[in-house]
Amino acid sequence: MKLIPFFAVLLAGLAVQAQHHAMPASDSANNDKVFTSLADQYFDKYYFRFNPSAATAAGFHQYDSQLEDYSRASLDQQIATLKNFQKVIAKIDPLQLSAATRVDHTLVLNDINARLLSLESIRQWEKNPDLYSSGITNSIFVIMARTFAPPAERLKSVIAREKQVPAVFLAARQNLKNPPPIYVDVALEQIPGLISFFQKDVPEAFKDVKDQALLAEFQAANQKVMDELKSYGQWMEKDLKPQAHGDFRIGADNYSKKLLYDEDVDIPLTRLLEIGMANLRLNQQAFKETAAKLDPNKTPREILAELEKDHPAPDKLLQTFRDTLGGLKDFLAQHHIVKLPSEVLPIVQETPPFARALTFASMDTPGPFEKVAKEAFFNVTLPEPSWTPQQIQEHMAGFNRGTIISTAVHEVYPGHYTQFLWVPYAPSKVRKLLGCSSNAEGWAHYSEQMMLDEGYGRTAGVDQDHDTAFLKLRLGQLQDALLRNARFIVGIQMHTGTMTFDQGVEFFEKEGYQSHMNGLRETKRGTSDPTYLYYTLGKLEIMKLREDYKKKMGAAFSLEKFHNELLKQGFPPIKLLRQVMMGDNSQVL
């Protein structure tokens, strides 16, 4: 593969630095410096160079005028660069590094392997049209969402990125080969919302800019993006959809590798399915027992149907979440759950258009290197204006009073928002930037159960078995747990060929206690997010770590200290956390 001069120089430099890794084991401080230098090069010469939108999100704004290059030539350069970094990093013996840097070494090497697996084997760039349309939308969103610079300066970056959008859709037309039909359907479903985003949201974000020449340049570039999105949607409908007969399944081998590289989990898939099914049955039994305490004369399904009707009106949903957050934050302090690095509440807003088709709620926190714009956004997906009353009812059923609390805990206190308030204090640049979903999503999901276990929502003086309000919260938490249990099973079985898409939807409804609409959305998500078992997987890993850490600490154990110790490490795989907190490499489950 021929490399442009920049890459030839870069790789020659890496080869020279690699010669310095063979140092005496006792000289770990020098070895750490060599590795840290290579890790810095990885971020500067690969990670952000090829992913400028991720740089903006992380707080590195020297990349704000750049946009991802999706061309095949760029993909080939990425693969070549990754393989050379892979060789250099792999040559460093982790046993010659300090314990902390050993974690960083694993994170960098796993990130390289994960990206190569994605580019060479899973190949979403060849299969998923939404990668391009939603990708460019997110690239603009990360600039407009936070005021890290004056509006006019950020608008210049928006214009610079928007002018590169036509090249993205040219690459999409050249790259996409026989995509799965469901991927085309999802991409088409997203297009109207994306156009609306550029038509309304982006201009609104820069309404205070007074430079008329700059505004005229923006209007031209922004209109071009909308035209490109409309044309891309027409092309997908007319040309791509008729030839979309591909398979979204990644297969057992890729699935196992993805788990290893993304989550540092090497448990066989058959064993993982056993673990997932066991936890599903455990939560179903807990749901049955809790429902019986509310009304023993009704089935769990009847109780659930009643609970799902108890939700705010759609236009009151955002305010309901706002009203919930203060009480959660106070509970953390009063019950010594975890330290909060900031007292600032996140901004509750509607989910951005590019994320609405596949997400119910999400948290968007400032990057660990963001120095100016500290806003954090709690996104909630509202019903679309075009939906039927039945679709609205099914959607709002997922926002019943119990699951509103569970969702607020998961996304904000003490879930994602709290965890990523800690990330800037992680011990290294690597630990601030690289981590895994089984830690981040595992922590948020663990928090849902932990908060109720610690007494959140209980009525003073009332036995919890007769505390109606608390029992409803517990059912909401268990319903969310069953949703994550269903993701665990559906993800593995769909992508290894033992479950069809329709069977996945049915599994979410029957076993995960979800409405048809939510089951459909969750199954769609699973086609492009195969390892979304990481919620339950990470929760179970953290619960075992807590149990083992409690035994280790004995009388000195404190739940708050355990949580603080866990969060201050960043968000690496739990196996690596065990090395730091337990000093062992025992099984995570």
N, C-alpha and C positions, 0 to 999 in steps of 0.2 A: 504494500500500500504506500503510495507516494504521499509525503507530508509536505505541507507548505513550510517555508524556512522557519517561521516562528516555532512550530512544533518540533522541528529538528533540533533547534537550539535548546528548547526547553528540555527535551528528553536527554540530550547530551549532558545538560547540567544535572539532571536527576541521576544519571549514571555515575557522575563524579561524586555526588553527595552520598550515594549508596555505598561507596567504598569505605565510608567512615563508620558504618554500623558495627563492624566486627571489633568490638572493644571488650575489655575484660568485664566479666559479670559484675565485679565490684564497683565499676565505674558507671553506675546507672544514671547519675546526674548528667554526665556527658552524653550518654546514650539518649536520655530523654530530650536533650537539646537538639540532637540530630533528628530524632523523630518529629519533634515539634516544628522544626524548620521544614521538613518534608510535608507535614500536615498543612502548614501555612501555604506552601506552594500548591497543594491539592485544592485548597479553597480558592486561591487567587488565579491559578492557571487552568483549572477545570471547573470546579463547582459553581462559581459565580460567573465565570466567563461564558459558560454555555447556558446558565440559568439566571439571567439578569433580573427577572421578576422575583426570584427567590432572594436575590441580594437586596432588592428594594424592601421586601418584607422583613428581612433580617436587620435592616438599618444601615446597609452600605449603599449610599446614594450616588456613588461615582458611576453606577451602572444604570441610572434612571433613564437615560436616553436610548438605551439599547433594548432590543426585543429578541426573544429566542429565535434562533435560526433553525427552522424545521426541515431544511433541504437535505437531500440524501448525502451531499458532500459534507455537510456539517455533522450528520449522524455518523458518517465514517470517521471523521476526525475525532469525534467524541470517543468512539470505540477504541481507536488507536491510542489516544491519550490515556484512557482508562486502563488499557492493558499494560502500558508501560508503568504507570503508577502502581498497578497491581504487582508487577514484578519487583519494583523497588521496595514497596512497603512489606511485601511478603518475605523479603530477604532479611529484614530486621527480626532478630530473635526476641520475642516478647519477654522471655525469661531474663534478658539483660536489661529490661526496663524496670522502673519502679512500679509498684502495684497500681498506682493511679494512672500512670501513662500506659500501662498494659491494657487498661480499659479503653483508652483512647485509640490504641493501636487496633484493637478488635473492631471498634466502631468505624474507623476509616476503611479498613480492609473489607468489612461487611458492606459498607456503603458502595465501594467500588464494585464488589461482586454483585450486589443487588442491581446496580445500574447496568452492568453488562448483561445480566440475565434479562432485564427489561428490554434493552435495546436489541439483543441478539436472538433471544428465544421467545419471549412473550410478545414483543413487537406491537405494542399498542399504537405506535406511530403508523403502522400499516393497516390497522384494523378499526381504530376508533375515531370517527370524524368529529366527535365532540371535543377531543383533545385539542383541536385547532380553534374552533369557534369559542368555546368556553375558556381556552387558554389565553387568547388575546384579550378577552374581556377581563379576566383576572389581572392581567398585566397592567391594564389601565386602572382597575379598581385599587390596586395597592399604592398607586401614586395619588389618586384623588381622595382616598379614605382618610388619610392622616395629614395634619398640617405640619409636616416636618420642614417645610420651606414656605415662603410667601406664595400665594395663589398663582401669580404670574410666572414664577420660576417653575412651579410644578406643572403649570399648563404647557410650558415649553417642552417639558419631558413627555407629557401626554402627546403633544403634536409629533415629537420625534418618533415615539413608538407607533402612533397611528399611521404615520407615513410608511412604516415597514409592514403593515398588515397585508397589503396585496401579495407580498412575497410569501406570507404564511399560507394563504389560500391557494396560491400556485403550487406550493410544496404539498399541500393536502391533496390536491387533485392528482399530483404525480405519485404520491406515496401510497394512497389508499388502494388496497387490493382485496377484493372479495371480503368486505367486512361482515360481521354477524348482523343479521337483520335488526336485532334488538338495539345494537349500537346506533344504527341509522335512525331508528325510531326515537331514541332518546335525544340524539343530536337535533333532529327536526323539532321535537317537542320544546327544546330549549330556544330555538332561533327567535321566535317572537319576543320572548323576554329579553334576549340579548340586544335586539334592535331597540326595544323600548329603553333599555339601560343607556345606550348611546344617544338616544333621542331626548331623554328627559334627565336622567340622573347625572350624566357627565356634564352637560351644560350648567345644570343647577349647582354643581360643586364649584364652578368657577364664575359664578354670577357677579362676584365683586371685582373681577378684573376689568380695568378701565382702558387698557391699551387696545384701541380699535383695530390697529393693524394686526396685532397678535390674535385678537378675537376672530378676525376675518380668516386668518391662516388656520385657526382651529376649526372654524365652521366648515371650511373646505375639506380638511383632513377628516373630520368627524363624519361628514356626509359621505365621504368615500368609504369609510369603514361600514356605515349602514348599507351602502350600496353593495359592498363586498359580501356582507352577511346575507343580504337578500338573494344575491346571485348564488352564493354557496348553498343556501337552502333550496333554491330551484334546481341546482345541479344535483344535490343529493336526492331530491324527489324524482327528477327525470332520468338521470344517468346512473347514479350510484345505487339507488334502492333496487332497481330491477336486476342488478348483478350482485346483490348482497346475499350470499349464500354461505358465508363463513361460519366458523364455529368459535364461540366465545370461550370454550373450555380450554384451560391451560395444561391440563393433564397432571397426573400424580407426581411425575418426576419434577416438573417445574414448580408444582405446588410445594413439595417438600423443600426444594432449594430456596424458594421465596421465603418460606418460614424460617429457614436457617439464616439466610442473609439479612432479612428484615428484622426478625425477632430473636435471633440466636437460640432458636428452638429446634432440636433435632429428634423430638419424640415421633415415633412412627405414626402415620396417619390412622392406622387401625386403632392404635391406643388412644389417640386424640379423640376419635369418634366415641370410644367407650367413655372417656372422661366427660365429653360434651353431653352425651345422652344421660349419664348418671346425674349430672348437675341439672339438666332439664327436668328429669323425673323428680328430683329433690324439690325444685322450685314449684312444679305443678302440685306436689303434695302439700307444700306450704301454702300455696294459693287456696287449695281446697279447704284446708283446716282453718285458714283465716276467714274465708268466705262463710264457713259454717258458724263462726262466732258472731258474724253480723246477722245472719238469718239461716238457721239450720233447716228451714223448710224450703229453701230455694237452692237450685244447683249453682255451682261456681259461675257457669255461663250466664245465668239469669242475674246474679249479683253483678257480674262484669257489665252486662248490658245496661243495668241501672246506673252504675258508676260512670259509664261512658256518656250518659246523657247529662251528667253534672259537670258542665264546662262553661266558661264565660262566653259571651257573644264574641264573634270574630273581631269586631272593632274594639273590644275591651281586652283582648288577649295580651297585647304588649304591656298595657298598664298593670294587668294582673301579675305579670312577671316582675315588673318594677317594684310592685308592692311587696313581693315575696323576698327580694334579695336582702333587704335590711335586717329582717329577722334571722335569716340564715347566718349573716355575718356576725351578728351579736351572739348567736349560739356558739360559734367557733371560739370566741373569746371567753365566754362564760363557762364553757365546759372543757376548756383547755384541749381543743381538738388539734389545732395546728396554728403556727404563727403566720400572720399575714404581713408580707413585706410592704403592702400599701393599703391605705384605707379608702382609696378612690373606687367608687362603684363603676362597673362597665356601663356603656351606653346600650340600651335595649333598642333594637331596630329590626325592621323587616329584612329577611334574608335577601342578599343581592341576587339579581335575576339568574346569573350563571350557575347558581348553586341550588335553585329551588326544586328542580326536577327530582333530585336524589337525596336531599337532606331535609330533615324535620326541624332541627335546631342546631346551631353551631356557635363556637366561640372564636373570635378573631382578636388575638392579643398582639401588642407591639413586639417587634423582633428584639432579641436580646442585646443587639448593638444599636438600637434606636435611641438617640440622645435627646431628641426634641419632642417628637409627637408620641405621647404616652397613652393616647386614647385606646380603649379596648371596646370591642363591639360584641354584644350577645345577640346573635341573629336568630329570629324566629320566623318560620315559614307560614304565612297567612294563606287562606283560601284565595284562589285566583278568581277574578271577576267573571270569567267565562264558565265556571263550574256550575253544575246542577245542584239543587238543594241536597240531593242524596250524597253527592261527592263532598259537599261542604260538611255535612253531618258526619260522614265517615272520617274526614280529616280532623275535625274538631274532637272526635271521640278520643283521639290520641293525645288531646290536651285536656283530659278530665282533671279534676282537682288533685287527685293523687299523682298523676304523671307530670303535672305542672311542677310540683315540689321535686319530684325525682329528676326532672329535666333541669331545673334551676340548680340543684345540687351538682348534677353531672357537669353542667357547662360552667358554673360560676363558683359557688361556695360549698365545699372546698375542692371542686373539680378542676376543670381545665384552666380557668382564670387564675385560681390560686396557684396551681402548679407552675404556670408559665410566668407568674410574678417572681417565682424562685429561680427560674432558669438563668437570668443574668448573673446570679451569684454562684453558678456552677464553677467547678475548679479549673476549667480550661476552655479554650476556644472550641475545641472539638466537642466537649460536653455541652456547650451552649448551642451548638448548631446541629449536632447529630444525635439521634435517639431512635425510639421505636414506638409504634402504636400500642403494643401490648403493655408498655409502661404508661403512656399518656392516656389512652382510652381505658386501660386496665385500672389506673388510679381513679379516673372519673366514675367508672362503673362501680368499683369497690366503695367509693364514697357514698353512693346511693344507699347501700345496705348499712354501712358503718354509721351513718348519721342517725338512722332510725334505731339501730342497736344501742347507740349512746343516748337515746331518749328524745331526739328532736320530734316535736309534734305531739308529745304525750300531754294529756290533761292532768293537771295536778290533783292528787287525791283520788284518782280513778284507776282501778286495776286495769292493766293494759289489755287484758282479755275481754273487758267490757267497755273499753274506750273506743266508741264508735268512730270518732274523728281520726284517731291514730290507726285503727284497723283499716280505714279507707286509704290512708297514706301507705300502709304496708302493702295493701293490694296493688296500689299504683307502682310501688317499687318492684313488687314481684312480677307485675305485667311487663315492666321494662326489662327485668332480668330474663323473662321468657322470650322477649323479643331478641335479646342478645344470644340466648341459647339457640334460638332458631337460626340466627346468622351463622353460628358455629357449625351446625349440622349442614345447612343448605350450602354454605360456601364450599365445604369439603366435597360433599356428594355431587353437587352440580359440576364442579370442575374436574372431578375424577370420573364422571360419566355414569354415576349410579342414580342420578336424579335428574329429571327433566325440568325445564323452566316452570311448566304448569304445576308439576309436583312440588316445586319450591314454593310457589304461591300458596298452594294448599297446606303445606307444612307450616308456614307462617300463620295461617288462619287457624288450623286445628290444634297444632302443638304449641304455637307461640302466642295464641289468644289475641290475634290482631284482626282488624277489619280487612275486608277484601282489598280496599284501596291501599292501605298501608302495606299489606302483604305483597301487592303488586309492585309498589315502589321499592320495597326492601329487596325483592327478588331481582328487579332491574339493577339495583345497585350492586348486588352480588355478582352479576355478570362481568362487571369491570373492576370490582373490588373483591377479588376471590378470597383473600385471607381476612375477611372482616369477622373472623372468629376471635380476633385479638381483644375484644372487649371482655368476654368471659374468660379467655385464657389468661389475660393479664390480671384480672380480678382474683382468680384462683391462685396465681403465682404470688401475688402480694399478700393474700391471706395466709399462705403457707410461710412466706418470709416473716410475717408478723408473729406467727406462732413460734417459729424457730428462734427468732430474735428475742422473744419474751422469755423463752427457756434459757437462752444465753445470758440475758441481763438479770434474771431472777428478780429480787426485790427492788432493784434499781430501774426496772422497766417502767416507762411512762409512754402512754399512747401519743401524747404530743411530741415527745422527744423522738419516738420512732418515726412519726410522720415528717418531722423536720429533717431528720437524718436522711430519710428516703428522698425528700424533695430537693435537698441541697446538692444532690449528686447529678442533677440534670434529669434526663429521661432515657437512660440507657436500658438495654434489655435486663430483665430481672435477674437472669443468670449472672450478669456482670455486677449487679447490685449486691448479690449474695457474696461475691468475692470481696467487695469493699466492706460490707456490713457484718458479714459472718466469717470471712476468711476461709471460705470453702467453695468447692465446685460441685456440691451435691445437687441432686435432681430438684428442679424448680417445682415439680408437682409430684 
